[in-house]
């Protein structure tokens, strides 16, 4: 091995080192989940001659971005994969379900954390709207705030223009909790398995089910409006 290749190899991270770096941000990350993400084609770590997976800086940031999209936007992996394909192709795709576009370089800093003042400034919300959103449990009540809170508050700003206030949407949190309980009940047999990767598969299936429930909700709302 050349000196240059040796230096490059020394900069790579093992699975354990990746978990150490990302574990504080994503506590549910595990070796089996990393392998599952690779099986699904979202990440392509390098392999040593002995077959061990190794991750470079770009792999780490791509993984952080994937996990952020799962956590903050609750997207299924197949949706995230399509989104990443667009970025890899040099396009600037919209994050599915969010009114924002992501330039490819932003994949290097996707795990944003906002203070209350930053959240209010970026969303354009008034102090009262933010307080009402927190009171209605539509936005978390404690700092730091993630991308999901920002997108939710931006939507509430638009809704307020038409007289729809957070108090009118107070029941949405309870509805979301009921749906989450329904999904957890459906996945109980899968979560009880001890096969390698079963927990990662259960988490991905949960996102798929949530996406399907969202589709049904949207169709029912559309039918009610058109009826």
PyMOL commands that set and color helices and strands:
alter all, ss='L'
color gray80, all
select helices_A, chain A and resi 3-10+15-22+31-39+57-73+77-88+104-109+116-123+127-135+147-160+166-169+171-191+198-226
alter helices_A, ss='H'
color red, helices_A
select strands_A, chain A and resi 46-47+53-54
alter strands_A, ss='S'
color yellow, strands_A
deselect
rebuild
show_as cartoon
